[in-house]
Amino acid sequence: MAIQGLFSVLVFQLLLVLFVFTRANAQCLKLGFYEKTCPSAEAIVKQTTAQYIYRAPSLAAPLLRMHFHDCFIRGCDGSVLLNSTKNNQAERDAIPNLSLRGFQVIDAAKSALEKKCPGVVSCADILALVARDAVSMINGPFWQVPTGRRDGRVSIGSETFTDLPSPFANITQLKSAFSSKGLSVKDLVVLSGGHTIGTAHCFGFANRLYNFTGKGDTDPTMDPNYIAALKKKCKPGDVSTIVEMDPGSFKKFDTEYYTLVNKRRGLFQSDAALLADSETKAYVRLQATSGYSFFKDFAVSMVKMGQIGVLTGKSGEIRKQCAFIN
């Protein structure tokens, strides 16, 4: 018992050290980090992002998702941007990330910044800024992005299966995944609201339509009329068709997502799961009826998410190209 108790104390102390280290790194981020070293950095990122978003507004959703997927694996270190090598499959080539798009936006911003301020602005910061600017440009919320992140040198595809919240997750699994990154239950339901924009492949929710418990049945928590509509678009085994996550409003950042979830029309199991917890359910219903505070809450949660496991100071590096380590 004494040994077991000592082990528990050591584990607790280790977790505490990791937590303090992470918080300390996050506190090294600051607004206007490049004010002296590259004063036009944020303007260059915004201008580059605008060139793409105004031509293809639908890119905002995958760029937001890319930032989320980056932060949940190894922290917000730009590891999702790295290419695979002969001996390693990187995050971007793992199954959960195959639908990510918009890497060309990050690369274009990096190229422009390298011409202006070589070796100064990290890819991790560029991704955080691009995600913010892209959402803002489709009339979504705007938030201040503290910068000073540095780029990681490691990207392991298999970590996407263990660290990314799954679209098949229940509320217990979702709360655990977010808590492990220092995010609250409120952050979970607020950031889920990012599903107000974008599309999804049929295979991400097909089990809810055709084989929910392995007996050829449908998910009883989903509106039967919505199931019927989805079955017309997604046939069994369909791996290529995409559908709107927020039908009729998938290019517009608004609170319609919560209206759909409240009507049992959330596309993923992870969306439906928000009705299985009293706190998340209350927030869904608040936004579905009034739309009050969502933009403000989303901005707060995005700043918080953008500080997960960041590398600062002399950690990591400033990549010359976002797809390759130096």
Stockholm file with secondary structure:
# STOCKHOLM 1.0

chainA/1-326         MAIQGLFSVLVFQLLLVLFVFTRANAQCLKLGFYEKTCPSAEAIVKQTTAQYIYRAPSLAAPLLRMHFHDCFIRGCDGSVLLNSTKNNQAERDAIPNLSLRGFQVIDAAKSALEKKCPGVVSCADILALVARDAVSMINGPFWQVPTGRRDGRVSIGSETFTDLPSPFANITQLKSAFSSKGLSVKDLVVLSGGHTIGTAHCFGFANRLYNFTGKGDTDPTMDPNYIAALKKKCKPGDVSTIVEMDPGSFKKFDTEYYTLVNKRRGLFQSDAALLADSETKAYVRLQATSGYSFFKDFAVSMVKMGQIGVLTGKSGEIRKQCAFIN
#=GR chainA/1-326 SS CHHHHHHHHHHHHHHHHHHHHHHHHHHTCBTTTTTTTCTTHHHHHHHHHHHHHTTCGGGHHHHHHHHHHHHHTTSSSSGGGCCCBTTBCCGGGSGGGTTCCCHHHHHHHHHHHHHHSTTTSCHHHHHHHHHHHHHHHTTCCCCCCCBCCBBCSCCCTTHHHHHSCCTTCCHHHHHHHHHTTTCCHHHHHHHHGGGGSCEEEGGGTHHHHHCSSSSSCCCTTSCHHHHHHHHHHCCTTCCSCEEESSTTCTTSCSSHHHHHHHTTCCSSHHHHGGGGSHHHHHHHHHHHHTCTTHHHHHHHHHHHHTTTTCBCTTSSBCCSBTTBCC
#=GC SS_cons         CHHHHHHHHHHHHHHHHHHHHHHHHHHTCBTTTTTTTCTTHHHHHHHHHHHHHTTCGGGHHHHHHHHHHHHHTTSSSSGGGCCCBTTBCCGGGSGGGTTCCCHHHHHHHHHHHHHHSTTTSCHHHHHHHHHHHHHHHTTCCCCCCCBCCBBCSCCCTTHHHHHSCCTTCCHHHHHHHHHTTTCCHHHHHHHHGGGGSCEEEGGGTHHHHHCSSSSSCCCTTSCHHHHHHHHHHCCTTCCSCEEESSTTCTTSCSSHHHHHHHTTCCSSHHHHGGGGSHHHHHHHHHHHHTCTTHHHHHHHHHHHHTTTTCBCTTSSBCCSBTTBCC
//
